[in-house]
Amino acid sequence: MRLAAVLWCSEIPGLQVYLFRRIHEDLIKNHMEGPSGFRELLAGWVSCGFVTIIENEIRFWNGSKIYLCHCFNEKDRFKYQGAEMHVLLIDELTHFTEKIYRFLRNRVRMVGITLPDKYKGKFPRILCGANPGGIGHQFVKSTFIEGAQEYEVYRVSRSEGGMLRQFIPARLEDNPSMNDNDPGYEDRLHGLGSDSLVRAMRHGDWDIVEGAYFDNFERRRHVIRPFTIPDHWIRFRAGDWGSAKPFCFGWYAVATEDTIAGPGVVIPRGALVKYREWYGVKVDASGKFMPDTGLKLHAEAVGAGVRERDHDDIIVYGVLDPAAFSEDGGPSIAERMATGKGSTFRRADNARVARKGSMGGWDQLRGRLTGDEDGRPMLFFFETCIHTIRTLPALQHDEANPEDLNTDQEDHAADETRYACMSRPWAGKRKTPPAPLPTSGQVMLPPIPEPSSGGRIKI
């Protein structure tokens, strides 16, 4: 990125390049200082007077500039409201939220710049680098990687900006100078202490999420093929309201006995099976989901849609996001959903983390994923619940409160699943450890039996 920025600025007069990193300290340490930082790269030109470096701004002799920027919080993006970015460079894109990325992308435009012939049609442009994991993992994966062929250049829909896009994978073999300059680098990667992190950092595996909140979610254990659910199983639904953001509704069945649901799949008694979902996410012209973008349906339409998707199921109860019961001078969203041929819900338990004297919803969800004393999951998802399966394993911890989930991510399916779990609290049993053998000098007495019918105790 640094070399490209210097090259382009030297050949295109008046070019404005914005280089972003989320944290200012990382921006300076990784890009301004060090043996390959801007100060070292441009030292010769600086001494000749061709380039001037003033704080976080690099000025070239031909009027081109490189701005080193950071954007830690989503509100910080408004500092760049009026910027005209001819080139947007983002280092570690997965450290940013989708909202920040889309805002900055909208600032990329070019007016009044004369391009050399070899650059015509190639500017303005965006270049992002990223590693798997982090708060933006899911949106980066769905935006740039899922459905894309490596190195193929294709044009995206108007809703995505209408720009040309290309996914370039980066593996250790693609950077031979790394082994030349640091021969022990690969060994240190394998010493990270986590197989998933090695696969992500060494091989660029985007199906691995290091630091995931639900690190006990495993597709092979929790995702099952649909099967015919017995009629006598209790069925209920849960919902998380959304308008500009997606809503999510899930339909669940409660196993009343141990059941074989397929080859090697046993549903334990008391387990929840999420057998249907309705995720209100917008779809672009190409049929691709637009992550974290809602349908903006009216509450009445959503309520009718839920009832329609009940089909002929006997729904015992429904729990809904407590925010939907707020009344602001008129009927609440929950009331409006119940009108006409709508659907009714009760207020869900919204406890997220455990407090004194109360349980936490995330603990309930995590506990069910972990399973019973025999290691069998107590929560399953039909493979048709694609958005739950897509978003749940990618969610990250809140940096300010590690016990909670980072709510800047696409957490709607997780919230809905949490409401479902809290509606039927579950406590796993632990296997009783064997009694310790007596040590030398101890006498083990037999247990005192229960009183006989005559009231005497026999020893």
C-alpha positions as CSV (number, residue, x, y, z in Angstrom):
1,M,0.0,0.0,0.0
2,R,2.8,2.4,0.9
3,L,4.7,1.7,-2.3
4,A,1.6,2.1,-4.4
5,A,0.7,5.4,-2.7
6,V,4.2,6.8,-3.4
7,L,4.3,5.6,-7.0
8,W,0.8,6.9,-7.8
9,C,1.5,10.3,-6.1
10,S,4.7,10.7,-8.0
11,E,3.1,10.1,-11.4
12,I,-0.3,11.7,-11.0
13,P,-0.1,15.4,-10.1
14,G,-2.7,16.6,-7.5
15,L,-3.6,13.0,-6.4
16,Q,-5.1,12.7,-2.9
17,V,-4.5,9.4,-1.1
18,Y,-6.1,8.6,2.2
19,L,-4.6,5.8,4.2
20,F,-6.7,4.5,7.1
21,R,-5.9,2.3,10.1
22,R,-8.4,2.1,13.0
23,I,-6.0,3.1,15.8
24,H,-3.8,6.1,15.5
25,E,-0.8,4.5,17.3
26,D,-0.9,1.5,14.9
27,L,-1.1,3.9,12.0
28,I,2.1,5.6,13.1
29,K,4.0,2.5,14.1
30,N,3.1,0.5,11.0
31,H,3.2,3.2,8.3
32,M,5.1,6.2,9.3
33,E,8.0,4.7,11.3
34,G,10.1,1.6,11.0
35,P,12.5,0.4,8.3
36,S,9.9,0.3,5.6
37,G,7.7,3.2,6.8
38,F,7.1,6.4,4.9
39,R,10.0,8.3,6.6
40,E,12.5,5.7,5.5
41,L,11.0,5.2,2.0
42,L,11.0,8.9,1.3
43,A,14.1,10.0,3.2
44,G,16.0,10.8,0.0
45,W,13.2,12.8,-1.5
46,V,12.8,14.7,1.8
47,S,16.5,15.6,1.9
48,C,16.3,16.9,-1.7
49,G,13.2,18.9,-1.0
50,F,10.9,16.9,-3.3
51,V,8.7,15.8,-0.4
52,T,7.7,17.3,2.9
53,I,6.3,15.4,5.9
54,I,4.3,17.4,8.3
55,E,2.7,15.3,11.2
56,N,0.3,12.9,9.4
57,E,0.5,14.5,6.0
58,I,2.9,13.8,3.2
59,R,3.2,16.5,0.5
60,F,4.8,15.9,-2.9
61,W,6.4,18.4,-5.3
62,N,3.6,18.0,-7.8
63,G,0.7,18.8,-5.4
64,S,-0.1,15.2,-4.6
65,K,-0.7,14.3,-0.9
66,I,-0.9,11.3,1.3
67,Y,-3.1,11.6,4.4
68,L,-2.6,9.2,7.3
69,C,-6.0,8.8,9.0
70,H,-7.7,6.8,11.7
71,C,-11.3,6.1,12.5
72,F,-11.7,4.4,15.9
73,N,-15.4,4.9,16.6
74,E,-18.3,5.0,14.1
75,K,-18.9,8.6,14.9
76,D,-15.4,9.5,13.9
77,R,-16.3,8.9,10.3
78,F,-18.0,12.2,10.0
79,K,-14.6,13.9,10.2
80,Y,-14.3,12.9,6.6
81,Q,-17.7,14.1,5.4
82,G,-16.4,16.6,2.9
83,A,-13.3,14.7,1.8
84,E,-12.6,14.0,-1.8
85,M,-10.6,10.8,-1.8
86,H,-9.0,9.8,-5.1
87,V,-7.5,6.7,-3.6
88,L,-8.8,5.1,-0.4
89,L,-6.4,2.6,1.3
90,I,-7.6,0.7,4.4
91,D,-5.1,-1.4,6.3
92,E,-6.7,-4.2,8.3
93,L,-10.3,-3.7,7.0
94,T,-11.6,-6.3,9.4
95,H,-10.8,-3.9,12.3
96,F,-13.5,-1.6,11.0
97,T,-17.3,-1.9,11.0
98,E,-19.2,-2.1,7.7
99,K,-20.8,1.3,8.5
100,I,-17.4,3.0,8.6
101,Y,-16.3,1.3,5.4
102,R,-19.4,2.2,3.4
103,F,-19.2,5.8,4.6
104,L,-15.6,6.1,3.5
105,R,-16.3,4.4,0.2
106,N,-18.9,7.0,-0.5
107,R,-16.2,9.7,-0.3
108,V,-14.2,8.2,-3.1
109,R,-14.5,10.4,-6.2
110,M,-12.3,12.3,-8.6
111,V,-12.9,15.6,-10.3
112,G,-10.5,17.8,-12.3
113,I,-7.5,15.4,-12.3
114,T,-5.8,14.6,-15.6
115,L,-4.6,11.0,-15.6
116,P,-1.7,9.6,-17.6
117,D,-2.8,7.3,-20.3
118,K,-1.7,4.2,-18.5
119,Y,-3.9,5.0,-15.5
120,K,-7.1,6.0,-17.4
121,G,-10.0,3.9,-16.2
122,K,-8.2,2.8,-13.1
123,F,-8.9,5.8,-10.8
124,P,-10.5,6.6,-8.4
125,R,-9.8,3.3,-6.6
126,I,-9.9,1.5,-3.3
127,L,-7.3,-0.9,-1.9
128,C,-8.0,-2.8,1.3
129,G,-5.9,-5.4,3.2
130,A,-7.2,-7.7,5.9
131,N,-6.7,-10.8,7.9
132,P,-9.5,-13.1,8.9
133,G,-11.1,-12.3,12.3
134,G,-12.0,-9.1,14.0
135,I,-15.2,-7.1,14.2
136,G,-15.6,-6.7,10.4
137,H,-14.9,-10.4,9.6
138,Q,-18.4,-11.2,8.5
139,F,-19.0,-8.2,6.3
140,V,-15.6,-8.5,4.6
141,K,-16.1,-12.2,4.0
142,S,-19.6,-11.7,2.5
143,T,-18.7,-8.6,0.5
144,F,-15.4,-9.6,-1.0
145,I,-14.8,-13.3,-0.7
146,E,-18.1,-15.3,-0.7
147,G,-19.0,-16.2,-4.3
148,A,-15.9,-14.5,-5.8
149,Q,-13.3,-16.3,-7.9
150,E,-9.7,-15.5,-6.9
151,Y,-8.2,-12.8,-9.0
152,E,-11.3,-12.4,-11.2
153,V,-12.3,-8.8,-11.9
154,Y,-16.1,-8.3,-11.9
155,R,-18.5,-5.4,-11.6
156,V,-20.8,-5.1,-8.6
157,S,-24.3,-3.9,-8.6
158,R,-25.3,-0.2,-8.3
159,S,-26.3,-0.8,-4.7
160,E,-22.7,-1.8,-4.0
161,G,-21.3,1.2,-5.8
162,G,-21.2,-0.2,-9.3
163,M,-17.3,-0.5,-9.2
164,L,-15.0,-3.2,-10.4
165,R,-13.9,-5.5,-7.7
166,Q,-11.2,-8.1,-7.3
167,F,-10.3,-10.6,-4.5
168,I,-6.6,-11.2,-4.2
169,P,-5.7,-13.9,-1.6
170,A,-2.5,-13.5,0.3
171,R,-0.6,-16.4,1.7
172,L,3.0,-16.8,3.0
173,E,4.1,-18.1,-0.4
174,D,3.0,-14.8,-2.0
175,N,5.6,-12.9,0.0
176,P,9.0,-14.5,-0.6
177,S,10.8,-11.6,1.0
178,M,9.2,-12.5,4.3
179,N,11.2,-15.8,4.5
180,D,14.3,-14.1,3.2
181,N,14.2,-11.3,5.8
182,D,12.7,-13.4,8.7
183,P,13.4,-17.2,8.2
184,G,11.7,-18.1,11.5
185,Y,8.4,-16.3,10.7
186,E,6.5,-19.5,9.6
187,D,7.6,-21.4,12.7
188,R,6.3,-18.6,14.9
189,L,3.0,-18.7,13.0
190,H,2.6,-22.4,13.9
191,G,3.5,-21.5,17.5
192,L,0.5,-19.2,17.9
193,G,-1.2,-21.8,20.1
194,S,-4.4,-22.1,18.1
195,D,-5.0,-24.3,15.1
196,S,-7.7,-22.0,13.9
197,L,-5.5,-19.0,14.1
198,V,-2.7,-20.7,12.2
199,R,-5.1,-21.6,9.4
200,A,-6.4,-18.1,9.3
201,M,-3.0,-16.3,9.4
202,R,-0.9,-18.8,7.5
203,H,-3.3,-20.0,4.9
204,G,-5.9,-17.1,4.7
205,D,-8.8,-19.4,5.8
206,W,-11.8,-17.1,6.0
207,D,-14.0,-19.9,7.4
208,I,-12.0,-19.6,10.7
209,V,-12.8,-16.9,13.2
210,E,-10.2,-16.5,16.0
211,G,-11.6,-14.8,19.1
212,A,-15.2,-15.6,18.2
213,Y,-17.7,-15.1,21.0
214,F,-19.3,-18.5,20.3
215,D,-16.0,-20.4,19.8
216,N,-17.9,-23.6,20.7
217,F,-20.1,-23.4,17.7
218,E,-19.3,-26.2,15.2
219,R,-21.2,-26.8,12.0
220,R,-20.7,-30.6,12.2
221,R,-22.3,-30.7,15.7
222,H,-25.0,-28.1,15.5
223,V,-26.2,-27.9,11.9
224,I,-28.4,-30.8,10.8
225,R,-30.4,-31.7,7.8
226,P,-34.1,-31.1,8.1
227,F,-36.2,-34.0,9.4
228,T,-39.9,-34.6,10.2
229,I,-40.4,-33.2,13.7
230,P,-42.8,-35.3,15.8
231,D,-46.2,-33.7,16.2
232,H,-46.2,-33.9,19.9
233,W,-43.0,-31.8,20.3
234,I,-43.7,-28.4,21.8
235,R,-43.2,-25.6,19.2
236,F,-42.7,-21.9,19.8
237,R,-41.1,-18.9,18.1
238,A,-38.8,-16.0,19.0
239,G,-38.2,-12.7,17.3
240,D,-35.8,-9.7,17.2
241,W,-37.4,-6.6,15.7
242,G,-35.7,-4.6,13.0
243,S,-36.6,-2.1,10.3
244,A,-33.5,-0.3,8.9
245,K,-31.6,-3.3,10.4
246,P,-32.7,-6.8,9.6
247,F,-35.4,-8.4,11.8
248,C,-35.1,-12.1,12.7
249,F,-37.7,-14.7,13.6
250,G,-37.0,-18.3,14.5
251,W,-39.3,-21.3,15.0
252,Y,-38.2,-23.9,17.5
253,A,-39.2,-27.4,18.6
254,V,-38.5,-28.9,22.0
255,A,-37.5,-32.5,22.0
256,T,-39.6,-34.5,24.5
257,E,-37.4,-37.6,24.3
258,D,-34.1,-38.7,22.9
259,T,-34.6,-38.9,19.1
260,I,-32.5,-40.1,16.2
261,A,-32.8,-37.4,13.6
262,G,-30.3,-38.8,11.1
263,P,-27.1,-40.9,10.7
264,G,-25.1,-40.1,13.8
265,V,-27.5,-37.4,15.0
266,V,-29.2,-37.8,18.3
267,I,-31.4,-35.0,19.6
268,P,-31.4,-35.2,23.4
269,R,-34.5,-34.8,25.5
270,G,-35.0,-31.0,26.3
271,A,-32.9,-29.9,23.3
272,L,-34.1,-27.0,21.1
273,V,-34.2,-27.4,17.3
274,K,-34.4,-24.2,15.3
275,Y,-36.3,-25.5,12.2
276,R,-37.2,-22.3,10.4
277,E,-36.1,-18.7,10.2
278,W,-37.3,-15.5,8.6
279,Y,-34.5,-13.0,8.2
280,G,-35.5,-9.5,6.9
281,V,-32.4,-8.6,5.0
282,K,-32.3,-6.6,1.8
283,V,-31.2,-8.3,-1.5
284,D,-29.5,-6.4,-4.3
285,A,-30.2,-6.6,-8.0
286,S,-27.8,-9.5,-8.4
287,G,-29.6,-11.5,-5.7
288,K,-26.8,-11.1,-3.2
289,F,-27.7,-10.3,0.5
290,M,-26.7,-6.8,1.6
291,P,-25.3,-7.5,5.1
292,D,-27.0,-5.8,8.0
293,T,-29.5,-3.9,5.8
294,G,-33.1,-4.3,6.7
295,L,-36.3,-4.4,4.6
296,K,-38.0,-1.5,6.4
297,L,-41.4,-3.3,6.5
298,H,-44.3,-2.0,8.5
299,A,-45.0,-3.9,11.8
300,E,-48.4,-5.0,10.5
301,A,-46.7,-6.6,7.4
302,V,-44.1,-8.4,9.6
303,G,-46.8,-9.7,11.9
304,A,-48.8,-11.1,9.0
305,G,-45.6,-12.6,7.5
306,V,-44.8,-14.4,10.8
307,R,-48.3,-15.8,11.0
308,E,-48.1,-17.0,7.4
309,R,-44.8,-18.8,8.1
310,D,-46.4,-20.6,11.1
311,H,-48.0,-22.8,8.4
312,D,-50.1,-25.3,10.3
313,D,-47.8,-25.6,13.3
314,I,-49.3,-25.3,16.7
315,I,-47.3,-22.5,18.2
316,V,-47.6,-22.6,22.0
317,Y,-46.0,-19.2,22.6
318,G,-43.8,-16.5,21.1
319,V,-41.2,-14.2,22.7
320,L,-40.2,-10.9,21.1
321,D,-37.5,-8.2,21.6
322,P,-38.6,-6.1,24.6
323,A,-37.9,-2.9,22.6
324,A,-40.9,-3.8,20.4
325,F,-43.3,-3.3,23.4
326,S,-42.3,0.4,23.9
327,E,-45.1,2.8,23.5
328,D,-44.3,6.3,22.2
329,G,-47.6,8.0,22.0
330,G,-49.3,5.2,20.2
331,P,-49.6,1.5,19.8
332,S,-46.3,-0.5,20.2
333,I,-44.7,-2.5,17.5
334,A,-45.8,-5.6,19.2
335,E,-49.5,-4.4,19.2
336,R,-49.3,-3.5,15.6
337,M,-47.9,-6.9,14.7
338,A,-50.9,-8.5,16.4
339,T,-53.5,-6.6,14.4
340,G,-55.6,-8.3,11.7
341,K,-54.1,-11.6,10.7
342,G,-51.0,-10.9,12.7
343,S,-49.0,-12.8,15.3
344,T,-48.9,-12.4,19.1
345,F,-45.8,-12.4,21.4
346,R,-44.9,-11.9,25.0
347,R,-42.0,-9.8,26.1
348,A,-38.7,-11.7,26.0
349,D,-36.2,-11.9,28.8
350,N,-33.5,-9.5,27.6
351,A,-30.7,-10.3,30.1
352,R,-27.5,-10.5,28.2
353,V,-24.9,-11.3,30.8
354,A,-25.3,-12.9,34.2
355,R,-25.9,-10.6,37.1
356,K,-26.2,-11.2,40.8
357,G,-29.2,-13.4,41.3
358,S,-30.0,-13.7,37.6
359,M,-28.8,-15.7,34.7
360,G,-27.4,-14.4,31.4
361,G,-28.8,-15.0,27.9
362,W,-25.4,-15.5,26.3
363,D,-24.5,-18.1,29.0
364,Q,-27.7,-20.0,28.2
365,L,-27.0,-20.0,24.4
366,R,-23.3,-20.9,25.0
367,G,-24.3,-23.7,27.5
368,R,-26.7,-25.2,25.0
369,L,-24.1,-25.2,22.3
370,T,-21.6,-26.9,24.7
371,G,-24.2,-29.5,25.5
372,D,-25.0,-32.1,28.2
373,E,-22.7,-34.2,30.3
374,D,-22.2,-36.7,27.4
375,G,-21.1,-33.9,25.1
376,R,-24.4,-33.8,23.1
377,P,-25.5,-30.3,21.9
378,M,-28.7,-29.0,23.4
379,L,-29.3,-26.6,20.5
380,F,-29.5,-27.5,16.8
381,F,-30.2,-25.6,13.6
382,F,-31.7,-26.9,10.4
383,E,-29.2,-26.2,7.6
384,T,-32.0,-24.0,6.0
385,C,-31.4,-21.4,8.8
386,I,-28.7,-19.9,6.6
387,H,-28.5,-16.4,8.3
388,T,-28.2,-17.9,11.8
389,I,-25.4,-20.2,10.6
390,R,-23.8,-17.3,8.7
391,T,-23.7,-14.7,11.5
392,L,-23.5,-16.6,14.8
393,P,-20.0,-18.0,14.5
394,A,-18.5,-14.7,13.3
395,L,-19.6,-12.6,16.3
396,Q,-16.9,-11.1,18.5
397,H,-16.5,-10.0,22.1
398,D,-17.1,-6.4,23.1
399,E,-13.7,-4.8,23.7
400,A,-15.1,-2.7,26.6
401,N,-17.0,-5.6,28.2
402,P,-15.6,-9.0,27.2
403,E,-18.5,-10.8,28.9
404,D,-20.9,-9.3,26.3
405,L,-21.2,-9.4,22.6
406,N,-20.1,-6.6,20.3
407,T,-23.4,-5.0,19.2
408,D,-21.8,-3.3,16.2
409,Q,-21.9,-6.6,14.4
410,E,-24.8,-8.4,12.7
411,D,-26.2,-9.9,15.9
412,H,-29.9,-10.1,15.1
413,A,-30.1,-13.8,14.7
414,A,-28.0,-14.2,17.9
415,D,-30.4,-12.0,19.8
416,E,-33.4,-13.9,18.6
417,T,-31.8,-17.2,19.5
418,R,-30.9,-15.8,22.9
419,Y,-34.5,-14.9,23.6
420,A,-35.5,-18.5,22.6
421,C,-33.0,-20.0,25.0
422,M,-34.0,-17.7,27.9
423,S,-37.7,-18.7,27.4
424,R,-36.7,-22.3,28.3
425,P,-33.7,-22.1,30.7
426,W,-31.5,-25.1,30.8
427,A,-28.8,-26.1,33.3
428,G,-26.4,-28.8,32.2
429,K,-25.6,-31.7,34.6
430,R,-22.1,-32.7,35.4
431,K,-21.1,-36.3,35.8
432,T,-20.5,-37.1,39.5
433,P,-16.8,-37.9,40.1
434,P,-16.1,-41.2,41.7
435,A,-15.6,-41.3,45.5
436,P,-12.0,-40.9,46.5
437,L,-10.3,-44.0,47.8
438,P,-9.5,-44.0,51.6
439,T,-6.0,-43.0,52.5
440,S,-3.9,-44.7,55.2
441,G,-5.4,-44.3,58.7
442,Q,-8.9,-43.5,57.5
443,V,-12.0,-45.6,58.2
444,M,-14.8,-45.5,55.6
445,L,-18.2,-46.0,57.3
446,P,-21.2,-47.3,55.3
447,P,-23.9,-44.7,54.6
448,I,-26.7,-44.5,57.2
449,P,-29.8,-46.0,55.7
450,E,-33.2,-44.3,55.7
451,P,-35.4,-45.0,58.8
452,S,-37.4,-48.2,58.5
453,S,-41.2,-48.2,58.8
454,G,-40.8,-48.9,62.6
455,G,-38.8,-45.7,63.1
456,R,-35.6,-47.5,64.0
457,I,-32.3,-47.1,62.2
458,K,-30.4,-50.3,61.5
459,I,-26.6,-50.1,61.2
